[in-house]
Amino acid sequence: MPLSIRQIQHRIKQLEELAGLSHITSDALRAYATTKFAYDGVNTATLQTVMGWNDLSTADTYIRRSGAMAYREFERVYGKRDRILRQSSKKRDSLGGIK
């Protein structure tokens, strides 16, 4: 059952009040969802299709903002995150860092 813009705005307002937040817009929620999808690894073409954009560069913008590409590249070069954290922790400890 499709919802009207007015119904969606009303639902957002209800959720906003329940969460104790102020002035959340549907555009902000859409941007958050898109950034989350990009971070989780959804590719450019899929983002374009799901979000209804005409231009792939819009999807690229969200993927860049999410930091997902940088994170995955870092992981590719240096290995899994937990290994990086262990190495970082050992290095910090050897330098007299706080545990």
Secondary structure by P-SEA (a helix, b strand, c coil): ccccaaaaaaaaaaaaaaaccccccaaaaaaaaaaaaaaacccaaaaaaaaccccaaaaaaaaaaaaaaaaaaaaaacccaaaaaaaaaaaaaaacccc
